């Protein structure tokens, strides 16, 4: 990430807002966040150098000649618009396009191609399904250090664990227009005794 030019699609959402903060912490050269105009100041506050407001006309013109080393797509899913068609042309030839969800059927095709090498014809040559190979302690230690230094700060939408709260939380989740993470608070007997 250090010295790289990064684009985060869905920069104000539950995963994207962490992506912007991590890119900043890891010393990305330029961080561009894509979000709605109502979340642009929020994304700038997270550390984005440039904010593309997708709900404004001709917003892609702001990219100009900028090309990305990494595009982090937190938006594309089986139920949303396919973002890669919009942004891939801005990727450097050596760059990586990482979609955390993928469009409908992507994960199935990827798992088949990954597990059955002879069926790799169903996968594009420039597109690979990747199961994260993480080092639990190293990654968690970095996140903990960032949190302790107040460089990784979650934005939370909290809901009570009751019918109204759970329905509201899922409505927000399904809207795909949340700012930060969605949390359903569950009190236990210990919490009640402390109050």
Rosetta blueprint (number, residue, H / E / L):
1 X L
2 X L
3 X L
4 X L
5 X E
6 X E
7 X E
8 X E
9 X E
10 X L
11 X L
12 X L
13 X L
14 X L
15 X L
16 X H
17 X H
18 X H
19 X H
20 X H
21 X H
22 X H
23 X H
24 X H
25 X H
26 X L
27 X L
28 X L
29 X L
30 X E
31 X E
32 X E
33 X E
34 X E
35 X E
36 X L
37 X H
38 X H
39 X H
40 X H
41 X H
42 X H
43 X H
44 X H
45 X H
46 X H
47 X L
48 X L
49 X L
50 X E
51 X E
52 X E
53 X E
54 X L
55 X L
56 X L
57 X L
58 X L
59 X H
60 X H
61 X H
62 X H
63 X H
64 X L
65 X L
66 X L
67 X L
68 X E
69 X E
70 X E
71 X E
72 X E
73 X E
74 X L
75 X L
76 X L
77 X L
78 X L
79 X L
80 X L
81 X L
82 X L
83 X L
84 X H
85 X H
86 X H
87 X H
88 X H
89 X H
90 X H
91 X E
92 X E
93 X E
94 X E
95 X E
96 X E
97 X E
98 X E
99 X E
100 X L
101 X L
102 X L
103 X L
104 X L
105 X L
106 X H
107 X H
108 X H
109 X H
110 X H
111 X H
112 X H
113 X H
114 X H
115 X H
116 X L
117 X H
118 X H
119 X H
120 X H
121 X H
122 X H
123 X L
124 X L
125 X L
126 X L
127 X L
128 X L
129 X L
130 X L
131 X L
132 X L
133 X L
134 X L
135 X L
136 X H
137 X H
138 X H
139 X H
140 X H
141 X H
142 X H
143 X H
144 X H
145 X H
146 X H
147 X H
148 X H
149 X L
150 X L
151 X L
152 X L
153 X L
154 X L
155 X L
156 X E
157 X E
158 X E
159 X E
160 X E
161 X L
162 X L
163 X H
164 X H
165 X H
166 X H
167 X H
168 X H
169 X H
170 X H
171 X H
172 X H
173 X H
174 X H
175 X H
176 X L
177 X L
178 X L
179 X L
180 X L
181 X E
182 X E
183 X E
184 X E
185 X E
186 X L
187 X L
188 X L
189 X H
190 X H
191 X H
192 X H
193 X H
194 X H
195 X L
